[in-house]
Amino acid sequence: MPLSDELTKLHELHQRGAMSEKEFARAKERVLGNAADPDHPLSAINAVRRSRSDRWLAGV
């Protein structure tokens, strides 16, 4: 779905009262954040990277 369509749907949901202001802002950030550069190689690597806290939780 094109970015403009996703933003339009979010705006319509917000206008109808189906989303709070906070939910709308978070959803909009998520949509715009995903649009940054999904094809960049580091995006794929970061998706499977373990966080620093995982090391402590798993005992590794």
C-alpha positions, 0 to 999 in steps of 0.5 A: 500500500502506498505511503499516502494511502496508509496515512490517509487511512490513519487520518480517517480513523483518527477523525472518526474517533477510532484512534486517540491522539496518542495512538494516531501519533504512534501509528503515523511514526511507525508508518513514516519510520518504515518508509525511511529506507526498508531496502537498506541492508542494515535494516535487515540485519538490525531486524534479527540482531540481539539487544544488549539485554538479551545477553543477560537474559539468556546467560550468554 
